[in-house]
Amino acid sequence: MSDPGQLIGDIAAGALAARAAEPAHGEAMANASNDGHTHERACLNCGTQLLGSHCHSCGQAAHVHKTIAAFFHDLAHGVFHFEGKIWRTLPLLAWHPGKLTREYIDGRRASYVSPIALFLFVVFLTFALFNLAGEPIHFDQNNNAVVGPEGASAQGEATGHVAAIKAELAAAEKAHQPTAAIEGELVGAQAALEGIRTSNAKNTTKGPPVKISSGAASGPEWAKGINQSWDTAVANPDLAMFKVQSSAYKYSWLLIPLSVPFVWLLFPFSRRFHIYDHIVFVTYSLSFMLIVLAAITAINVWTSLGGLIALLMLYVPFHMHRQLRETYGLTRTGALWRTIALSFAAMIALMLFAMAVLALSIG
């Protein structure tokens, strides 16, 4: 299990990554008058003459605060508040997701966290919780544990992969390059490594692992690659799961393009709604589903409130129904059948995502 301090660091990294995707438009800054607060007439970033609290050319704040208090104030806002937007966004996302979606689509955006920024933050949060929980995912096929040489191989490769990511992170920090994406990949890799270690510690070798071959030695190159990935996964599932866990973070964006076509199919002949509308809908919806997944993980690991997990699972289709109805102005019946169709589509998209991550991480 990871240190709680690491969880805070992971969440902070996610917030800062999301902040990079969330411009500071529409936010006010109080005029500075205390010592340590500068009073420029021209923007320090691009030299444009200042006309307000922010540069109208590049967007940088007019006054650069150079006090310790200002530093920690900026940190607190960047990590926990998203400049106040997060606290206006989350309640709407939880209870009126369609209103939030429609507000953003219609251009009323200054008060809310953008869909992609929220998605980035939630992905970091979810993987940070997975890492803190340290729950192992291991396999015991027909009572044959994956330990011995193959289990050791999985752990060795996982350890090497974590070390490689740490080296990449150190190099990026030394070169003063962005590290948020590398830190997120490290979170997933460390969680997967912990799972393999726990699996190897609990299991004992009882016989050779079951081998199930795809049986396809010929065909197109893309088919051979999929078959090879499948054979590798079946031969050593712990190693395959490690690679999937460590790669799922960086491929999480695939959930958006995989889901959008299914939403479009719910309104195939409508001229009122466009692909952009569906992208905003899907991104906010996925953000909420990841928040639910993170909450279920936390409840399952640190509490015994199984009933709360059941309530969260029941709320998911209700949330989907409400977002559909409020976003697209549907009747109850129209939203109901689309909710049922979208529930099946979500399962298909999730399976496609798992297959894609498996092929990309093992192939």
C-alpha positions as CSV (number, residue, x, y, z in Angstrom):
1,M,0.0,0.0,0.0
2,S,1.3,3.4,-0.9
3,D,1.9,6.3,1.4
4,P,-1.0,8.8,1.8
5,G,1.4,11.6,1.0
6,Q,1.9,10.0,-2.4
7,L,-1.8,10.1,-3.0
8,I,-1.8,13.9,-2.3
9,G,1.1,14.3,-4.7
10,D,-0.6,12.3,-7.4
11,I,-3.8,14.3,-7.1
12,A,-1.8,17.5,-7.1
13,A,-0.1,16.4,-10.3
14,G,-3.5,15.7,-11.9
15,A,-4.8,19.1,-10.8
16,L,-1.8,20.9,-12.3
17,A,-2.1,18.9,-15.5
18,A,-5.8,19.8,-15.7
19,R,-4.9,23.4,-14.9
20,A,-2.6,23.4,-17.9
21,A,-5.6,22.4,-20.1
22,E,-7.9,24.9,-18.4
23,P,-7.1,28.6,-19.3
24,A,-7.6,31.2,-16.7
25,H,-10.2,33.1,-18.8
26,G,-13.1,34.6,-16.9
27,E,-11.3,34.7,-13.6
28,A,-10.7,37.9,-11.6
29,M,-7.6,38.8,-9.6
30,A,-7.7,41.4,-6.8
31,N,-5.5,44.4,-7.2
32,A,-2.3,44.1,-5.3
33,S,-1.0,46.7,-3.0
34,N,1.1,45.0,-0.4
35,D,4.9,44.6,-0.5
36,G,6.0,41.8,-2.8
37,H,3.2,42.5,-5.2
38,T,4.3,44.1,-8.4
39,H,2.5,46.9,-10.3
40,E,3.5,46.6,-14.0
41,R,2.2,48.9,-16.7
42,A,3.3,46.4,-19.4
43,C,2.9,42.6,-19.4
44,L,6.1,40.9,-18.1
45,N,5.5,38.0,-20.5
46,C,4.9,39.7,-23.9
47,G,5.4,43.4,-23.2
48,T,1.8,44.4,-24.2
49,Q,0.4,47.5,-22.5
50,L,-1.9,46.4,-19.7
51,L,-5.5,47.5,-19.7
52,G,-6.9,45.3,-16.9
53,S,-6.2,42.5,-14.5
54,H,-4.9,40.3,-17.3
55,C,-3.0,40.9,-20.5
56,H,-5.4,41.0,-23.4
57,S,-2.7,39.6,-25.7
58,C,-1.3,36.5,-24.0
59,G,-3.7,36.2,-21.0
60,Q,-1.0,36.4,-18.2
61,A,-2.1,38.0,-14.9
62,A,-1.2,41.7,-14.8
63,H,0.5,41.5,-11.4
64,V,3.0,38.9,-10.4
65,H,2.8,38.1,-6.7
66,K,6.2,37.5,-5.1
67,T,5.3,36.7,-1.5
68,I,5.5,33.4,0.3
69,A,1.8,33.7,1.1
70,A,0.9,34.3,-2.5
71,F,2.9,31.2,-3.5
72,F,1.0,28.9,-1.2
73,H,-2.2,30.7,-2.2
74,D,-1.6,29.9,-5.8
75,L,-0.7,26.3,-5.0
76,A,-3.9,25.8,-3.0
77,H,-6.0,27.3,-5.8
78,G,-4.2,25.3,-8.5
79,V,-4.5,22.0,-6.7
80,F,-7.7,22.1,-4.8
81,H,-9.9,24.8,-6.3
82,F,-9.1,25.2,-10.0
83,E,-9.6,28.9,-9.1
84,G,-13.0,28.1,-7.7
85,K,-14.4,26.5,-10.8
86,I,-14.2,22.9,-9.5
87,W,-16.7,23.6,-6.7
88,R,-19.2,25.0,-9.2
89,T,-18.7,22.2,-11.6
90,L,-18.9,19.1,-9.4
91,P,-22.3,19.7,-7.9
92,L,-23.8,20.2,-11.4
93,L,-21.9,17.2,-12.7
94,A,-23.3,15.0,-9.9
95,W,-26.9,16.2,-9.9
96,H,-27.6,18.2,-13.1
97,P,-25.0,16.9,-15.6
98,G,-27.2,17.8,-18.6
99,K,-27.4,21.4,-17.4
100,L,-23.6,21.5,-17.1
101,T,-23.1,20.0,-20.5
102,R,-25.6,22.4,-22.1
103,E,-24.1,25.4,-20.4
104,Y,-20.6,24.5,-21.8
105,I,-22.0,23.8,-25.3
106,D,-23.9,27.1,-25.4
107,G,-20.7,29.1,-24.5
108,R,-21.3,29.8,-20.8
109,R,-18.0,28.4,-19.7
110,A,-16.1,30.9,-17.5
111,S,-17.7,29.4,-14.3
112,Y,-16.9,25.8,-15.0
113,V,-14.0,23.4,-15.5
114,S,-13.8,22.4,-19.1
115,P,-14.6,18.8,-20.0
116,I,-11.0,17.8,-20.9
117,A,-9.5,19.5,-17.9
118,L,-11.9,17.7,-15.6
119,F,-11.3,14.4,-17.4
120,L,-7.5,14.8,-16.9
121,F,-7.9,15.5,-13.2
122,V,-10.3,12.6,-12.6
123,V,-8.0,10.2,-14.4
124,F,-5.1,11.2,-12.1
125,L,-7.4,10.9,-9.1
126,T,-8.6,7.4,-10.0
127,F,-5.1,6.0,-10.7
128,A,-3.8,7.6,-7.5
129,L,-6.5,5.8,-5.5
130,F,-5.7,2.5,-7.3
131,N,-2.1,3.0,-6.4
132,L,-2.9,3.8,-2.7
133,A,-5.3,0.9,-2.4
134,G,-2.6,-1.5,-3.8
135,E,-5.3,-4.1,-4.6
136,P,-3.7,-7.0,-6.5
137,I,-5.2,-8.4,-9.6
138,H,-3.9,-11.9,-10.2
139,F,-5.1,-15.1,-11.8
140,D,-5.3,-18.7,-10.8
141,Q,-6.4,-20.7,-13.8
142,N,-7.7,-24.2,-13.0
143,N,-5.9,-24.0,-9.6
144,N,-2.6,-23.4,-11.3
145,A,-0.9,-20.3,-9.9
146,V,1.3,-18.0,-12.0
147,V,4.4,-18.1,-9.9
148,G,7.8,-19.7,-10.4
149,P,9.8,-18.7,-13.5
150,E,6.9,-16.8,-15.2
151,G,5.8,-15.0,-12.0
152,A,9.4,-14.0,-11.4
153,S,9.6,-12.9,-15.0
154,A,6.5,-10.7,-14.6
155,Q,7.9,-9.1,-11.4
156,G,11.3,-8.6,-13.0
157,E,9.9,-6.9,-16.1
158,A,7.5,-4.8,-14.0
159,T,10.4,-3.6,-11.8
160,G,12.5,-2.7,-14.8
161,H,9.6,-0.8,-16.3
162,V,9.1,1.2,-13.1
163,A,12.8,2.0,-13.0
164,A,12.7,3.1,-16.7
165,I,9.8,5.5,-16.0
166,K,11.6,6.9,-13.0
167,A,14.7,7.5,-15.1
168,E,12.6,9.2,-17.8
169,L,11.0,11.4,-15.1
170,A,14.3,12.4,-13.6
171,A,15.6,13.3,-17.1
172,A,12.4,15.4,-17.8
173,E,12.8,17.2,-14.5
174,K,16.4,18.0,-15.2
175,A,15.5,19.4,-18.6
176,H,12.7,21.4,-17.0
177,Q,10.1,19.7,-19.3
178,P,6.5,18.9,-18.3
179,T,6.3,15.8,-16.1
180,A,2.6,15.4,-15.5
181,A,2.1,12.6,-18.1
182,I,5.2,10.7,-16.9
183,E,4.1,10.9,-13.3
184,G,0.7,9.5,-14.2
185,E,2.3,6.6,-16.0
186,L,4.5,6.0,-13.0
187,V,1.4,5.8,-10.8
188,G,-0.1,3.0,-12.9
189,A,3.2,1.1,-13.2
190,Q,3.8,1.2,-9.5
191,A,0.2,0.0,-8.7
192,A,0.6,-2.9,-11.2
193,L,4.0,-3.9,-9.7
194,E,2.5,-4.0,-6.2
195,G,-0.2,-6.2,-7.5
196,I,2.3,-8.7,-9.0
197,R,4.4,-8.7,-5.8
198,T,1.3,-9.5,-3.7
199,S,0.2,-12.1,-6.2
200,N,3.6,-13.9,-6.1
201,A,3.7,-13.7,-2.3
202,K,0.3,-15.3,-1.9
203,N,0.4,-18.0,-4.6
204,T,2.4,-21.2,-4.7
205,T,3.2,-23.1,-7.8
206,K,0.8,-26.0,-8.3
207,G,1.5,-27.0,-11.8
208,P,2.1,-25.5,-15.3
209,P,-0.1,-22.6,-16.3
210,V,-2.9,-23.4,-18.7
211,K,-1.9,-22.6,-22.3
212,I,-4.6,-21.5,-24.7
213,S,-3.4,-20.7,-28.1
214,S,-5.4,-18.6,-30.6
215,G,-4.4,-21.1,-33.2
216,A,-4.0,-18.6,-36.0
217,A,-0.6,-18.7,-37.5
218,S,-1.5,-17.1,-40.8
219,G,-3.5,-14.2,-42.0
220,P,-3.1,-10.4,-42.2
221,E,-0.3,-8.8,-40.2
222,W,-2.8,-6.9,-37.9
223,A,-4.5,-10.2,-37.1
224,K,-1.2,-11.9,-36.3
225,G,-0.4,-9.1,-34.0
226,I,-3.7,-9.5,-32.1
227,N,-3.2,-13.3,-31.9
228,Q,0.3,-12.8,-30.6
229,S,-0.9,-10.4,-27.9
230,W,-3.7,-12.9,-26.9
231,D,-1.2,-15.8,-26.7
232,T,1.2,-13.7,-24.6
233,A,-1.7,-12.6,-22.2
234,V,-2.9,-16.1,-21.7
235,A,0.5,-17.6,-21.2
236,N,1.4,-15.0,-18.5
237,P,-1.7,-13.2,-17.3
238,D,0.0,-11.4,-14.4
239,L,2.5,-9.9,-16.8
240,A,-0.2,-8.9,-19.2
241,M,-2.3,-7.3,-16.4
242,F,0.8,-5.4,-15.3
243,K,1.3,-4.0,-18.8
244,V,-2.4,-3.1,-19.1
245,Q,-2.5,-1.4,-15.7
246,S,0.6,0.6,-16.4
247,S,-0.6,1.6,-19.9
248,A,-4.3,2.3,-19.2
249,Y,-3.6,5.8,-17.9
250,K,-1.9,7.1,-21.1
251,Y,-4.5,5.4,-23.3
252,S,-7.5,6.6,-21.2
253,W,-8.3,9.3,-23.8
254,L,-9.3,6.5,-26.2
255,L,-12.5,6.2,-24.2
256,I,-13.7,9.4,-25.8
257,P,-13.5,8.6,-29.5
258,L,-14.7,5.1,-28.8
259,S,-17.9,6.4,-27.1
260,V,-18.8,9.3,-29.3
261,P,-20.1,7.3,-32.3
262,F,-22.5,5.4,-30.1
263,V,-24.0,8.7,-28.8
264,W,-24.2,10.0,-32.4
265,L,-26.2,6.9,-33.3
266,L,-28.8,7.9,-30.8
267,F,-29.5,11.0,-32.9
268,P,-28.5,9.9,-36.5
269,F,-30.8,12.3,-38.4
270,S,-30.9,15.2,-36.1
271,R,-29.7,18.6,-37.3
272,R,-30.0,20.2,-33.9
273,F,-27.0,18.4,-32.4
274,H,-23.5,18.0,-33.8
275,I,-20.4,15.9,-33.1
276,Y,-19.0,18.6,-30.8
277,D,-22.1,18.4,-28.6
278,H,-21.6,14.6,-28.3
279,I,-17.9,15.0,-27.5
280,V,-18.7,17.4,-24.6
281,F,-21.5,15.1,-23.4
282,V,-19.2,12.0,-23.5
283,T,-16.3,13.7,-21.8
284,Y,-18.4,15.0,-18.9
285,S,-20.1,11.6,-18.6
286,L,-16.8,9.7,-18.5
287,S,-15.5,12.0,-15.9
288,F,-18.4,11.3,-13.6
289,M,-18.1,7.5,-14.2
290,L,-14.5,7.6,-13.2
291,I,-15.4,9.5,-10.1
292,V,-17.9,6.8,-9.2
293,L,-15.2,4.2,-9.9
294,A,-12.7,6.0,-7.6
295,A,-15.4,6.3,-4.9
296,I,-16.2,2.6,-5.1
297,T,-12.5,1.7,-4.9
298,A,-12.1,3.9,-1.8
299,I,-15.3,2.5,-0.1
300,N,-14.3,-1.1,-0.9
301,V,-10.8,-0.8,0.5
302,W,-11.3,1.4,3.5
303,T,-14.9,0.8,4.7
304,S,-17.5,-1.9,5.0
305,L,-20.3,0.1,3.4
306,G,-21.3,-2.3,0.7
307,G,-24.8,-0.8,0.6
308,L,-23.3,2.5,-0.5
309,I,-21.6,0.8,-3.4
310,A,-24.9,-0.6,-4.5
311,L,-26.5,2.8,-4.4
312,L,-23.7,4.3,-6.5
313,M,-24.2,1.6,-9.1
314,L,-27.9,2.2,-9.2
315,Y,-27.3,5.9,-9.6
316,V,-25.2,5.5,-12.7
317,P,-28.1,4.8,-15.1
318,F,-30.2,7.5,-13.4
319,H,-27.3,10.0,-14.0
320,M,-27.1,8.9,-17.6
321,H,-30.8,9.4,-18.1
322,R,-30.7,12.8,-16.5
323,Q,-27.8,14.0,-18.6
324,L,-29.4,12.8,-21.8
325,R,-32.7,14.5,-21.0
326,E,-31.2,17.8,-19.9
327,T,-28.6,18.0,-22.6
328,Y,-30.8,17.2,-25.6
329,G,-34.2,18.3,-24.3
330,L,-35.7,14.8,-24.5
331,T,-39.0,13.5,-23.2
332,R,-38.9,10.9,-20.4
333,T,-39.6,8.2,-22.9
334,G,-37.1,9.4,-25.4
335,A,-34.4,9.6,-22.7
336,L,-35.4,6.2,-21.2
337,W,-34.8,4.2,-24.4
338,R,-31.7,6.1,-25.2
339,T,-30.4,5.4,-21.6
340,I,-30.9,1.6,-22.1
341,A,-29.2,1.7,-25.5
342,L,-26.3,3.8,-24.2
343,S,-25.8,1.4,-21.3
344,F,-25.2,-1.4,-23.7
345,A,-23.1,0.9,-25.9
346,A,-20.9,1.8,-22.8
347,M,-20.2,-1.9,-22.2
348,I,-19.2,-2.4,-25.8
349,A,-17.0,0.7,-25.7
350,L,-15.3,-0.5,-22.5
351,M,-14.6,-3.9,-24.0
352,L,-13.1,-2.2,-27.1
353,F,-11.0,0.0,-24.9
354,A,-9.7,-3.1,-22.9
355,M,-8.9,-4.9,-26.2
356,A,-7.1,-1.8,-27.6
357,V,-5.0,-1.3,-24.4
358,L,-4.1,-5.0,-24.3
359,A,-3.0,-4.9,-28.0
360,L,-1.1,-1.7,-27.6
361,S,0.6,-2.6,-24.3
362,I,1.5,-6.2,-25.1
363,G,2.0,-6.1,-28.9
